[in-house]
Amino acid sequence: MHDIRFIRENPAAFDTGLKKRNLAPLSAELLEIDRRRRAAISESEAAQAKRKALSRQIGIAKGKGEAAEALMAEVAALEASLKKGEAEAAALDSELTHRLEVLPNLPFDDVPDGTDETGNVEIRRVGSQRNFGFTPKDHVALGEATGEMDFAAAGKMSGARFVVLRKHLARLERALAQFMLDLHTSEEGGYTEINPPFLVRDKAAYGVGQLPRFAEDMFHTDNGFWLIPTAEVPLTNLVNDMVLEEKQLPQRFTAWTPCFRSEAGAAGKDTRGMIRQHQFPKVELVSITTPEQSAAEHERMTGRAEEVLKRLDLPFRTIVLCGGDMGPASRKTYDIEVWLPGQNAYREISSCSNCGDYQARRMNARYRPKEGPRGSKGGTRFVHTLNGSGLAVGRTLIAVLENYQNEDGSVTIPEVLRSYMGGLAAIPAPAAQ
């Protein structure tokens, strides 16, 4: 949600931010609605003040036994005018709120220009791609050969974009999630593990910007719940409508949850395998900070997500998204892409975003600084919110299968996961199962 006061004071900067999003300037249009809204409010307030004054005069006149019909008629006329003015102000306020709530956040100045993913900029590449002595298979061929990745069984129950994992693969997915949570909740990681609801109401979905913009991308129950598309929704809403003390910040949360997405805009995209599913597990990272902390926290969060891949010894690259490719709530986003030899490509496995105060305004999430805005005690400011995948568990499983595969179809278990797998060193080849 945007602050209309910022737009009043910085119309050129607002339009420059929209331009980086490949949107036309809107400040003049929004400010005209705001001018009419404020004029209607002023007229209503003036009418209320006059009505009060006339009511006092009527009381005085009646007390003196004088006629007050003319004054009473004037009050009646004001009542009609007042109702009309209040209705106009409310309608303009609703229009302005709607216009502001669907606009994307303004990118930071250092976000690169660009209209789509071709404008993204790679900032680092970590790890070496394995030199296979054979043609590597993709995760579907590897998983289906063992019978432990079953799309047919899932399709009978639920349709396309679902999978049933069995035996070693089911345990590997669980092991990955537990490994990630243990890493993030360690003293070095510093995140507090949360077990949140997987169903939320409209207010929670609205607070992080999922509603009204992305309603078609989510699943809705017939009794008023939304299935979460990511744990960002419940984790960020832990501070909904709260006032924190500055000493309580930053707050860092992590959670493993299933995520549910309709993939309404992805028809025909990534239909093979587990890359894009309606239901998938993910470990999420969320931080609540002061404005002064958020840039450093963004780098830290991205580093913690990268650390998972480093510990698993999976090659990856990190890119900064251009203005035209970022999610609407973000002011700056880093995508981490893991190398998938079966696709001969890097694919997204984490997206870490600094949302500034965009979500906080929608949630009315604030903090009380040690010193007020101008050095005075008291007063509150909006927090900054950040979120990132730490990591997408299913895609990490894919990356392990493809990068650690052997020519006979067996898959070596990364050393850091073996204790989570009961000491298992490798998923056996299909012929050995």
ROVO-882865 format. One record per residue (C-alpha): x, y, z; residue in one letter. Coordinates in Angstrom, 1 decimal, padded with zeros to 4 digits, always signed. Layout:
# residues N
> u, v, w, code
> X, Y, Z, A
...
***
This chain:
# residues 433
> u, v, w, code
> +000.0, +000.0, +000.0, M
> +001.3, +003.4, -000.9, H
> +001.3, +006.5, +001.3, D
> -000.7, +009.3, -000.4, I
> +001.3, +011.9, +001.6, R
> +004.5, +010.6, +000.0, F
> +002.9, +011.0, -003.4, I
> +001.9, +014.6, -002.6, R
> +005.4, +015.5, -001.5, E
> +007.3, +013.4, -004.1, N
> +005.2, +013.1, -007.2, P
> +008.2, +013.0, -009.6, A
> +009.9, +010.2, -007.5, A
> +006.7, +008.3, -007.4, F
> +006.3, +008.4, -011.2, D
> +010.0, +007.5, -011.7, T
> +009.4, +004.4, -009.5, G
> +006.4, +003.4, -011.6, L
> +008.4, +003.9, -014.8, K
> +010.9, +001.3, -013.5, K
> +007.9, -001.0, -013.2, R
> +007.1, -000.2, -016.8, N
> +004.0, +001.7, -015.8, L
> +002.7, +005.1, -016.9, A
> +002.9, +008.1, -014.6, P
> +000.0, +008.2, -012.2, L
> +000.8, +010.9, -009.6, S
> -001.4, +013.6, -011.3, A
> -004.4, +011.3, -011.5, E
> -004.1, +010.1, -007.9, L
> -003.5, +013.6, -006.6, L
> -006.6, +014.9, -008.3, E
> -008.7, +012.2, -006.6, I
> -007.0, +013.1, -003.3, D
> -007.7, +016.8, -003.9, R
> -011.4, +016.2, -004.5, R
> -011.5, +013.8, -001.5, R
> -009.9, +016.4, +000.8, R
> -012.2, +019.1, -000.5, A
> -015.2, +017.0, +000.2, A
> -013.9, +016.3, +003.7, I
> -013.3, +020.0, +004.3, S
> -016.8, +020.9, +003.1, E
> -018.3, +018.3, +005.4, S
> -016.3, +019.5, +008.4, E
> -017.4, +023.1, +007.6, A
> -021.0, +022.0, +007.4, A
> -020.7, +020.1, +010.7, Q
> -019.2, +023.2, +012.4, A
> -022.0, +025.4, +011.1, K
> -024.7, +022.9, +012.1, R
> -023.3, +022.8, +015.7, K
> -023.3, +026.6, +015.8, A
> -026.8, +026.8, +014.5, L
> -028.0, +024.2, +017.0, S
> -026.6, +026.3, +019.8, R
> -028.4, +029.3, +018.4, Q
> -031.6, +027.3, +018.3, I
> -031.1, +026.3, +021.9, G
> -030.6, +029.9, +022.9, I
> -033.6, +031.2, +020.9, A
> -035.9, +028.6, +022.4, K
> -034.6, +029.4, +025.9, G
> -035.6, +033.0, +025.3, K
> -039.0, +032.0, +023.9, G
> -038.0, +033.3, +020.5, E
> -039.0, +031.8, +017.1, A
> -036.4, +029.3, +015.8, A
> -038.1, +028.0, +012.7, E
> -035.7, +029.7, +010.2, A
> -032.7, +028.4, +012.1, L
> -034.2, +024.9, +012.2, M
> -034.9, +025.0, +008.4, A
> -031.3, +026.0, +007.8, E
> -030.1, +023.0, +010.0, V
> -032.3, +020.6, +008.0, A
> -030.9, +021.9, +004.7, A
> -027.4, +021.4, +006.2, L
> -028.2, +017.8, +007.2, E
> -029.0, +016.9, +003.5, A
> -025.8, +018.7, +002.3, S
> -023.8, +017.0, +005.0, L
> -024.9, +013.5, +004.1, K
> -024.2, +014.2, +000.4, K
> -020.7, +015.5, +001.3, G
> -019.9, +012.6, +003.6, E
> -021.1, +010.1, +000.9, A
> -018.9, +011.8, -001.7, E
> -015.9, +011.8, +000.6, A
> -016.4, +008.2, +001.4, A
> -016.7, +007.3, -002.3, A
> -013.5, +009.2, -003.2, L
> -011.7, +007.6, -000.2, D
> -012.7, +004.2, -001.4, S
> -011.6, +005.0, -005.0, E
> -008.2, +006.3, -003.8, L
> -007.7, +003.3, -001.5, T
> -008.5, +000.8, -004.3, H
> -006.2, +002.6, -006.8, R
> -003.3, +002.6, -004.2, L
> -003.8, -001.0, -003.0, E
> -003.4, -002.6, -006.4, V
> -000.3, -000.6, -007.4, L
> +003.1, -002.4, -007.1, P
> +005.7, -001.2, -004.7, N
> +008.4, +001.3, -005.9, L
> +011.7, -000.3, -006.7, P
> +014.9, +000.9, -004.9, F
> +017.1, +003.1, -007.0, D
> +019.8, +000.4, -007.4, D
> +017.3, -002.1, -009.0, V
> +018.2, -002.5, -012.6, P
> +015.9, -001.3, -015.4, D
> +014.2, -003.9, -017.6, G
> +010.9, -005.2, -018.8, T
> +011.3, -008.9, -018.1, D
> +013.8, -011.6, -017.0, E
> +016.2, -010.6, -019.7, T
> +016.9, -007.4, -017.7, G
> +018.0, -009.4, -014.6, N
> +021.6, -009.1, -013.6, V
> +023.8, -012.0, -012.3, E
> +025.9, -010.9, -009.3, I
> +027.7, -014.1, -008.3, R
> +028.1, -017.7, -009.2, R
> +029.0, -020.3, -006.6, V
> +030.2, -023.9, -007.1, G
> +031.3, -025.9, -010.1, S
> +029.0, -027.8, -012.4, Q
> +029.8, -031.5, -012.3, R
> +031.5, -033.0, -015.3, N
> +029.4, -036.2, -015.8, F
> +031.0, -039.1, -017.7, G
> +027.5, -039.9, -019.0, F
> +024.4, -038.1, -020.1, T
> +022.6, -037.0, -016.9, P
> +018.9, -037.7, -016.6, K
> +016.3, -035.3, -015.3, D
> +014.5, -035.9, -012.0, H
> +011.5, -037.5, -013.6, V
> +013.4, -040.2, -015.3, A
> +015.4, -040.9, -012.2, L
> +012.4, -040.9, -009.8, G
> +010.1, -042.9, -012.0, E
> +012.7, -045.5, -012.7, A
> +012.7, -046.4, -009.0, T
> +008.9, -046.3, -008.7, G
> +009.3, -043.7, -005.9, E
> +008.1, -040.7, -007.8, M
> +004.6, -041.5, -008.9, D
> +002.7, -038.9, -011.0, F
> +000.1, -041.4, -012.2, A
> -001.1, -042.2, -008.7, A
> -001.3, -038.6, -007.8, A
> -003.2, -037.8, -011.0, G
> -005.9, -040.4, -010.2, K
> -006.5, -038.7, -006.9, M
> -005.9, -035.0, -007.7, S
> -005.2, -034.5, -011.3, G
> -002.2, -032.8, -013.0, A
> +000.6, -031.0, -011.0, R
> +000.6, -033.4, -008.1, F
> +003.0, -036.1, -007.2, V
> +003.3, -039.1, -004.7, V
> +006.7, -039.7, -003.3, L
> +007.5, -043.0, -001.7, R
> +010.2, -044.6, +000.5, K
> +013.6, -043.0, +000.0, H
> +012.3, -040.0, -001.9, L
> +009.7, -039.3, +000.7, A
> +012.3, -039.5, +003.4, R
> +014.7, -037.4, +001.4, L
> +012.1, -034.6, +001.1, E
> +011.5, -034.7, +004.9, R
> +015.3, -034.8, +005.5, A
> +015.8, -031.7, +003.4, L
> +013.1, -029.7, +005.3, A
> +014.5, -030.7, +008.7, Q
> +018.1, -029.9, +007.6, F
> +017.0, -026.4, +006.5, M
> +015.1, -025.7, +009.7, L
> +017.9, -026.9, +011.8, D
> +020.3, -024.7, +009.9, L
> +018.1, -021.6, +010.1, H
> +017.2, -022.0, +013.8, T
> +020.8, -022.5, +014.8, S
> +022.6, -019.8, +016.7, E
> +024.3, -018.7, +013.5, E
> +021.0, -018.7, +011.6, G
> +019.0, -016.8, +014.3, G
> +015.5, -017.6, +013.1, Y
> +012.6, -018.7, +015.4, T
> +010.8, -021.7, +014.1, E
> +007.0, -021.3, +013.8, I
> +004.3, -023.8, +013.1, N
> +001.6, -021.6, +011.6, P
> -001.9, -022.2, +010.2, P
> -002.1, -023.3, +006.6, F
> -005.5, -021.6, +006.2, L
> -006.0, -017.8, +006.6, V
> -008.8, -015.3, +006.3, R
> -009.0, -012.4, +003.9, D
> -007.3, -009.9, +006.3, K
> -004.1, -012.0, +006.4, A
> -004.0, -012.5, +002.6, A
> -004.7, -008.8, +002.1, Y
> -002.0, -007.8, +004.6, G
> +000.9, -009.2, +002.5, V
> -000.6, -008.1, -000.8, G
> -002.0, -011.4, -002.0, Q
> -005.5, -009.8, -002.1, L
> -007.1, -008.5, -004.2, P
> -004.4, -008.8, -006.9, R
> -003.7, -012.5, -006.7, F
> -007.0, -014.0, -005.8, A
> -007.1, -016.3, -008.9, E
> -003.7, -017.7, -008.0, D
> -004.9, -019.0, -004.7, M
> -007.2, -021.8, -003.6, F
> -010.3, -020.7, -001.6, H
> -012.5, -022.9, +000.6, T
> -016.3, -022.6, +000.6, D
> -016.3, -021.4, +004.2, N
> -014.1, -018.3, +003.8, G
> -010.5, -019.5, +004.1, F
> -007.5, -019.2, +001.7, W
> -004.9, -022.0, +001.5, L
> -001.6, -020.3, +001.9, I
> +000.5, -019.9, -001.3, P
> +003.6, -019.5, +001.0, T
> +004.3, -019.3, +004.7, A
> +005.2, -015.6, +004.1, E
> +001.4, -015.0, +004.6, V
> +001.0, -016.3, +008.2, P
> +004.6, -015.4, +009.3, L
> +004.4, -011.8, +008.2, T
> +001.0, -011.5, +009.8, N
> +002.4, -012.3, +013.2, L
> +002.9, -008.6, +013.5, V
> -000.5, -007.5, +012.0, N
> -001.9, -004.5, +013.8, D
> +000.8, -004.5, +016.4, M
> +003.1, -001.9, +017.8, V
> +006.6, -003.3, +018.7, L
> +009.4, -001.7, +020.6, E
> +012.5, -001.0, +018.7, E
> +014.5, -003.2, +021.0, K
> +012.4, -006.2, +019.8, Q
> +013.7, -005.8, +016.2, L
> +014.7, -007.5, +014.1, P
> +012.4, -010.4, +014.5, Q
> +013.2, -013.5, +012.3, R
> +010.8, -016.3, +011.7, F
> +011.1, -019.6, +009.7, T
> +008.6, -022.3, +009.0, A
> +008.1, -025.4, +006.9, W
> +004.7, -025.6, +005.3, T
> +003.0, -027.0, +002.3, P
> +002.1, -024.3, -000.1, C
> -000.8, -024.2, -002.5, F
> -001.0, -022.4, -005.8, R
> -003.5, -022.6, -008.6, S
> -000.8, -021.7, -011.2, E
> -003.6, -019.9, -013.0, A
> -001.0, -018.0, -015.2, G
> +001.2, -021.0, -015.9, A
> -000.8, -023.0, -018.3, A
> +001.5, -025.2, -020.4, G
> +004.6, -024.1, -018.4, K
> +006.8, -026.7, -016.6, D
> +004.2, -029.4, -017.0, T
> +006.8, -032.2, -016.7, R
> +007.8, -033.2, -013.3, G
> +007.9, -031.5, -009.9, M
> +009.1, -028.0, -011.0, I
> +005.6, -026.3, -010.8, R
> +003.0, -028.0, -008.7, Q
> -000.3, -027.1, -007.1, H
> +001.0, -028.3, -003.7, Q
> +004.6, -028.2, -002.7, F
> +006.7, -027.9, +000.5, P
> +008.8, -024.9, +001.3, K
> +010.9, -023.5, +004.2, V
> +010.2, -019.8, +004.4, E
> +012.2, -017.0, +006.0, L
> +010.6, -013.8, +007.2, V
> +012.2, -010.8, +008.9, S
> +010.6, -007.8, +010.6, I
> +013.0, -004.8, +010.9, T
> +013.4, -001.1, +011.2, T
> +013.8, +000.9, +008.0, P
> +017.5, +001.4, +008.8, E
> +018.1, -002.4, +009.2, Q
> +016.2, -003.7, +006.2, S
> +018.9, -003.4, +003.5, A
> +021.5, -005.3, +005.6, A
> +018.8, -007.8, +006.7, E
> +018.1, -008.4, +003.0, H
> +021.7, -009.3, +002.3, E
> +021.8, -011.5, +005.4, R
> +018.6, -013.4, +004.5, M
> +019.9, -014.0, +001.0, T
> +023.1, -015.3, +002.5, G
> +021.3, -017.7, +004.8, R
> +019.3, -019.1, +001.8, A
> +022.6, -019.5, -000.2, E
> +024.2, -021.3, +002.8, E
> +021.8, -024.2, +002.4, V
> +023.1, -024.8, -001.1, L
> +026.7, -024.4, +000.0, K
> +026.2, -027.0, +002.7, R
> +024.6, -029.4, +000.1, L
> +027.4, -028.6, -002.4, D
> +025.0, -027.6, -005.1, L
> +026.2, -025.1, -007.8, P
> +024.1, -021.9, -008.0, F
> +024.0, -018.4, -009.1, R
> +022.4, -015.3, -007.5, T
> +020.8, -012.6, -009.6, I
> +019.1, -009.3, -008.8, V
> +015.8, -008.8, -010.6, L
> +015.0, -005.9, -012.8, C
> +012.1, -003.6, -012.1, G
> +009.8, -005.3, -014.6, G
> +010.4, -008.8, -013.2, D
> +009.9, -008.3, -009.5, M
> +006.9, -009.3, -007.5, G
> +004.5, -006.4, -006.8, P
> +005.2, -006.2, -003.1, A
> +009.0, -006.0, -003.4, S
> +011.3, -003.1, -003.6, R
> +014.3, -005.3, -004.4, K
> +014.6, -009.0, -005.0, T
> +017.4, -011.5, -005.3, Y
> +016.7, -014.8, -007.0, D
> +018.9, -017.8, -006.3, I
> +019.0, -020.3, -009.1, E
> +020.3, -023.8, -008.7, V
> +022.0, -025.8, -011.5, W
> +019.9, -028.7, -012.8, L
> +022.0, -030.8, -015.1, P
> +019.0, -032.7, -016.3, G
> +017.7, -029.5, -017.8, Q
> +021.1, -028.0, -018.5, N
> +019.9, -024.8, -016.9, A
> +019.8, -022.8, -013.7, Y
> +016.3, -022.7, -012.2, R
> +014.9, -020.6, -009.4, E
> +015.0, -022.2, -005.9, I
> +014.7, -019.1, -003.7, S
> +013.5, -015.5, -004.0, S
> +014.4, -013.1, -001.3, C
> +012.6, -009.7, -001.2, S
> +012.8, -006.5, +000.7, N
> +009.2, -005.1, +000.8, C
> +010.0, -001.9, +002.7, G
> +006.9, -000.7, +004.5, D
> +004.5, -001.7, +001.7, Y
> +003.0, -004.7, +003.6, Q
> +003.3, -003.0, +007.0, A
> +001.0, -000.2, +005.8, R
> -001.6, -002.8, +004.8, R
> -001.2, -004.6, +008.1, M
> -000.8, -001.5, +010.3, N
> +002.4, -003.1, +011.7, A
> +004.5, -000.5, +013.5, R
> +007.2, +000.0, +016.0, Y
> +008.0, +002.6, +018.6, R
> +011.5, +004.1, +018.1, P
> +013.8, +004.8, +021.0, K
> +013.7, +008.3, +019.7, E
> +010.8, +009.8, +017.9, G
> +010.9, +010.9, +014.2, P
> +012.4, +014.3, +015.1, R
> +014.3, +013.2, +018.2, G
> +011.3, +013.5, +020.5, S
> +010.1, +010.6, +022.6, K
> +007.0, +008.7, +021.5, G
> +005.4, +008.3, +018.1, G
> +005.5, +005.2, +015.8, T
> +006.8, +004.2, +012.4, R
> +006.0, +001.4, +010.1, F
> +008.3, -001.6, +010.2, V
> +009.9, -003.1, +007.1, H
> +009.1, -006.7, +006.1, T
> +011.3, -009.1, +004.2, L
> +010.7, -012.7, +003.0, N
> +012.6, -015.4, +001.2, G
> +012.6, -019.1, +000.5, S
> +015.1, -021.0, +002.5, G
> +014.5, -023.1, +000.3, L
> +011.8, -024.6, -001.9, A
> +012.1, -028.2, -000.6, V
> +010.8, -030.0, -003.7, G
> +013.1, -028.1, -006.1, R
> +016.0, -028.8, -003.7, T
> +015.1, -032.5, -003.9, L
> +015.2, -032.2, -007.7, I
> +018.6, -030.6, -007.5, A
> +020.0, -033.3, -005.3, V
> +018.7, -036.1, -007.5, L
> +020.1, -034.5, -010.7, E
> +023.4, -033.4, -009.3, N
> +024.2, -036.5, -007.3, Y
> +023.0, -039.1, -009.7, Q
> +025.2, -042.0, -010.8, N
> +025.3, -043.8, -014.2, E
> +023.5, -046.8, -012.8, D
> +020.5, -044.7, -011.6, G
> +021.5, -044.6, -008.0, S
> +021.8, -041.3, -006.2, V
> +024.5, -040.4, -003.7, T
> +023.1, -038.7, -000.5, I
> +024.9, -035.5, +000.3, P
> +027.0, -035.9, +003.5, E
> +025.1, -033.3, +005.5, V
> +021.8, -035.2, +004.9, L
> +023.0, -038.7, +005.9, R
> +022.3, -038.4, +009.6, S
> +018.7, -037.4, +008.6, Y
> +018.5, -040.4, +006.3, M
> +019.4, -043.0, +009.0, G
> +023.0, -043.2, +007.7, G
> +022.0, -044.1, +004.2, L
> +024.8, -043.2, +001.8, A
> +022.9, -043.6, -001.5, A
> +019.4, -044.2, -002.9, I
> +019.9, -047.6, -004.6, P
> +019.8, -048.0, -008.3, A
> +016.4, -049.3, -009.7, P
> +017.9, -052.8, -010.4, A
> +019.0, -053.1, -006.8, A
> +015.6, -052.2, -005.3, Q
***
